[in-house]
Amino acid sequence: MFEVKKLGRHLGAEVTGLDLSQAVDEATFQAFSKVFFENEVVVIKNQKITPEQHIHFTKRFGILEAHVRKESRHEGHDEIFVLSNIEGPDGKPIGAIDAGRFWHSDLSYKEHPSMLSALYSVEIPVREDGRVLGDTNYASTTAAYEALPESMKTRLQGLQSVHSYAFYRNKNRQAQKEEAAAGGRVIEEKELTEEQLRSVPDVSSPIVRTHPVTGKKGLFVNEAHTSHIVGIPESESKDILNELYNHIIQEEFRFKHTWGVGDLLMWDNCAAQHKATFDYRLPLRRLMYRTTVRGSVPF
């Protein structure tokens, strides 16, 4: 049986003694599932798994989603979304180079947003002095909800917000332009086809979401995908959302993961948000494989 070490106050744990290149029996899997949902973010270190083994293990949690960005899927494995700054023979990145710029939960813009994501590190950027770059930050939306004043909890009850992939694409494109104008990295993101955009229409979800497994309540809004709150004036919507965004990412609710090769890092998209750190560039290479498990309609 594996061992568990808590890493953060509200979220984050490290599991040792689990080898995902070998068959995991049902009792062990159920025990791991319990640990995962209790800790919201879990890392299983020093794994050596194939894409097939990655898919096989995470599929035990539910149906795997294929990302709308077809050009960033793993060749031969649509269930794997590739995140990488490595360039192919054509000079273009072999995966999504800029995913995770803003705080978000994966696929929150879908009718059935992701239950969990599992990101496996194949290559990580390391400076000459040995410092690892490209940390990923997490924040517990359940702990953030619990810490809200009762007056805010009452105010949010029954409110819904719109999650929009088109909103995210526009926001990301604007951020890229601002960075390029300031002399930063220039990244040309491939435009989606009309068919791709139609596959991810805007959806409305409750701002206060009940976790389908743990029953905990959490805040289900994020700066990347949430465009507005339904049924209230735009200025009031912006004020509430900005207040919630700033509240969620307070240090007391956060955990930071520094990557190692062979880490399989899993996070609960119903209970946590995350944000990437882009403090590296070529020739420092990064290559990650991600699967996402479909969740249920938020309630």
C-alpha positions in Angstrom: 0.0 0.0 0.0 1.2 3.5 -0.7 2.1 6.3 1.8 0.7 9.9 1.9 2.5 13.1 2.9 0.5 16.3 3.2 2.1 19.2 1.4 -0.2 22.2 1.9 -2.6 23.5 4.5 -5.8 23.1 2.4 -4.6 21.1 -0.6 -1.6 19.1 -1.8 -0.3 15.7 -1.0 2.5 13.4 -2.2 1.9 9.7 -2.7 4.9 7.3 -2.6 4.9 3.5 -3.1 2.7 3.5 -6.2 4.0 2.3 -9.5 1.6 3.2 -12.3 3.5 1.2 -14.9 2.2 -1.9 -13.0 -1.5 -3.0 -12.6 -3.2 -1.2 -9.7 -5.7 -3.4 -8.0 -9.2 -2.2 -7.2 -8.7 -1.8 -3.4 -5.5 0.3 -4.0 -7.3 2.4 -6.6 -10.2 3.1 -4.3 -7.8 4.1 -1.5 -6.0 6.4 -3.8 -9.2 7.9 -5.1 -10.2 8.8 -1.5 -6.8 10.4 -0.8 -7.1 12.4 -4.1 -10.5 13.9 -3.4 -9.6 14.6 0.2 -6.4 16.6 -0.8 -7.6 18.2 -4.1 -4.1 18.1 -5.6 -1.9 14.9 -5.4 1.5 14.2 -7.0 2.8 10.7 -7.6 6.6 11.1 -8.2 9.2 9.2 -10.1 6.8 7.5 -12.5 7.9 5.9 -15.8 4.7 5.5 -17.8 3.7 5.3 -21.4 0.9 7.3 -22.9 -1.2 4.1 -22.8 -0.6 3.6 -19.1 -1.3 7.2 -18.4 -4.6 6.9 -20.2 -5.5 3.5 -18.6 -5.0 4.8 -15.0 -6.9 8.1 -15.4 -9.7 6.4 -17.4 -10.6 4.6 -14.2 -12.0 7.8 -12.9 -14.3 8.3 -15.8 -14.6 9.3 -19.5 -11.6 11.1 -20.9 -12.0 14.3 -22.9 -10.3 15.2 -26.2 -9.3 18.9 -26.2 -10.9 21.2 -28.7 -7.4 22.2 -29.9 -6.8 19.3 -32.2 -3.4 20.5 -33.2 -2.2 20.1 -29.6 -3.4 16.5 -29.1 -0.8 13.7 -28.9 -0.3 12.0 -32.2 -2.1 8.7 -32.0 -3.8 9.4 -28.6 -6.5 12.0 -28.8 -7.1 11.8 -25.1 -3.7 13.3 -24.3 -3.3 17.1 -24.6 0.3 18.1 -25.1 1.8 21.1 -23.4 5.2 22.0 -24.7 7.4 24.8 -26.0 9.4 22.4 -28.1 9.3 23.2 -31.8 8.8 20.6 -34.6 10.6 20.5 -38.0 8.2 23.2 -39.3 9.3 25.6 -36.5 5.9 25.4 -34.7 5.4 24.2 -31.2 4.4 20.5 -30.9 1.9 21.3 -28.2 0.0 24.1 -26.4 2.8 26.6 -25.5 0.8 29.1 -23.5 -1.9 27.1 -21.7 -2.6 28.2 -18.1 -1.7 31.9 -18.4 -4.6 32.8 -16.1 -6.1 31.2 -13.0 -8.6 28.6 -14.2 -10.1 25.2 -13.8 -9.8 23.0 -16.8 -12.7 22.9 -19.3 -15.0 24.9 -17.0 -16.6 26.3 -20.2 -18.1 22.9 -21.1 -21.6 21.6 -20.1 -19.8 18.8 -18.4 -16.6 20.5 -17.1 -13.6 18.4 -16.1 -13.7 16.4 -12.9 -9.9 16.0 -12.7 -6.8 16.5 -14.7 -3.6 14.4 -14.7 -0.4 16.1 -16.0 2.7 13.9 -16.6 6.1 15.5 -16.9 8.4 14.1 -19.7 10.9 17.1 -19.8 11.2 20.0 -17.5 13.1 23.3 -17.9 16.2 23.4 -15.6 18.7 26.2 -15.4 22.5 25.6 -15.4 22.5 26.2 -11.6 20.0 23.4 -11.2 16.9 25.5 -10.4 13.7 24.1 -11.9 11.5 26.5 -13.7 7.8 26.3 -14.7 6.2 25.8 -11.3 2.4 25.3 -11.2 0.3 27.2 -8.6 -3.0 25.9 -7.1 -5.7 27.4 -5.0 -8.5 25.7 -3.1 -11.9 27.0 -4.1 -13.5 25.0 -1.3 -11.4 26.5 1.4 -11.9 29.9 -0.2 -15.7 29.5 0.0 -15.6 28.4 3.6 -13.7 31.5 4.5 -16.2 33.9 2.9 -18.3 36.1 5.2 -21.8 34.9 5.6 -23.1 38.0 3.9 -21.2 37.1 0.7 -22.3 33.5 0.9 -25.9 34.7 1.0 -25.3 37.2 -1.8 -23.9 34.5 -4.1 -26.6 31.9 -3.4 -28.6 31.1 -6.6 -26.4 33.3 -8.8 -25.0 31.8 -12.1 -22.1 32.9 -14.2 -21.2 32.3 -17.8 -18.1 30.3 -18.8 -16.9 31.0 -22.3 -14.1 29.6 -24.3 -14.5 32.4 -26.8 -14.0 34.9 -23.9 -10.8 33.1 -22.9 -9.4 33.1 -26.5 -10.0 36.8 -26.8 -8.4 37.5 -23.4 -5.4 35.3 -24.1 -4.9 36.9 -27.5 -5.0 40.4 -25.9 -2.4 39.4 -23.3 -0.1 38.0 -26.0 -0.3 41.3 -27.9 0.5 43.3 -24.8 3.5 41.1 -24.0 4.8 41.3 -27.6 4.4 45.1 -27.5 6.5 45.2 -24.3 9.3 43.2 -26.0 8.2 39.8 -24.6 7.8 36.5 -26.4 5.7 36.4 -29.5 3.4 33.4 -29.7 1.2 32.8 -32.7 -1.8 30.8 -31.5 -3.6 28.8 -34.2 -7.1 30.1 -34.9 -10.0 27.8 -34.2 -12.4 26.9 -37.0 -16.0 27.8 -36.7 -16.8 24.1 -36.2 -14.4 24.0 -33.2 -15.9 27.1 -31.7 -19.4 25.7 -32.1 -18.3 22.6 -30.2 -17.7 24.7 -27.1 -20.7 27.1 -26.7 -21.0 29.3 -23.7 -22.5 27.7 -20.6 -24.1 29.0 -17.4 -23.1 27.4 -14.0 -23.8 28.2 -10.4 -21.2 30.3 -8.7 -21.4 28.2 -5.6 -20.9 24.6 -6.7 -21.5 21.4 -4.7 -18.7 18.8 -5.2 -20.3 15.7 -6.7 -18.0 13.4 -4.7 -17.2 15.1 -1.4 -20.4 17.3 -1.1 -18.2 20.3 -0.2 -19.3 23.7 -1.5 -16.8 25.7 -3.6 -16.5 28.8 -5.8 -16.9 27.9 -9.4 -15.7 31.1 -11.2 -12.3 31.8 -12.7 -10.6 34.7 -14.4 -9.8 32.8 -17.6 -13.2 31.5 -18.6 -15.9 33.4 -16.6 -17.3 36.3 -18.7 -20.0 37.6 -16.5 -22.7 36.9 -13.9 -26.2 36.3 -15.2 -29.0 38.8 -14.5 -27.1 41.7 -12.9 -25.5 44.9 -14.2 -22.1 44.6 -15.9 -20.3 46.8 -13.4 -21.7 44.9 -10.4 -20.8 41.6 -12.1 -17.2 42.8 -12.6 -16.9 44.0 -9.0 -18.2 40.7 -7.6 -16.0 38.5 -9.9 -12.9 40.5 -9.2 -13.5 40.3 -5.5 -13.9 36.5 -5.7 -10.8 36.1 -8.0 -8.6 38.0 -5.5 -10.1 36.1 -2.6 -9.5 32.6 -4.0 -5.8 33.1 -4.8 -4.9 34.4 -1.4 -1.7 32.8 -0.1 -3.5 30.9 2.7 -5.5 28.9 0.1 -2.5 28.2 -2.2 0.0 25.5 -2.9 2.9 25.5 -5.4 4.3 22.5 -7.1 7.9 22.4 -8.4 8.2 19.8 -11.1 10.4 16.8 -11.4 10.7 14.5 -14.4 8.3 11.6 -14.0 5.8 13.5 -11.8 2.1 12.6 -12.4 0.3 15.6 -10.8 -3.4 15.3 -10.5 -5.9 18.0 -9.5 -9.6 18.2 -8.8 -11.1 20.8 -11.1 -14.3 20.9 -8.9 -12.3 22.0 -5.9 -9.2 23.8 -7.1 -7.9 26.4 -9.7 -4.4 26.5 -11.1 -2.0 28.8 -13.0 1.2 28.1 -14.9 4.5 30.0 -14.5 6.2 31.0 -17.7 9.7 31.8 -16.5 11.5 29.7 -19.1 12.1 29.7 -22.8 14.0 27.8 -25.4 16.6 26.3 -25.3 15.1 25.2 -22.0 12.5 22.6 -23.0 9.3 21.6 -21.4 7.1 18.6 -22.4 4.0 17.5 -20.5 1.1 15.2 -21.3 -2.3 15.8 -19.8 -5.5 13.8 -19.6 -8.8 15.2 -18.4 -11.7 13.3 -16.9 -15.2 14.5 -17.8 -17.3 15.6 -14.8 -20.9 16.2 -14.2 -23.2 19.2 -14.8 -22.4 21.6 -11.9 -25.1 22.0 -9.3 
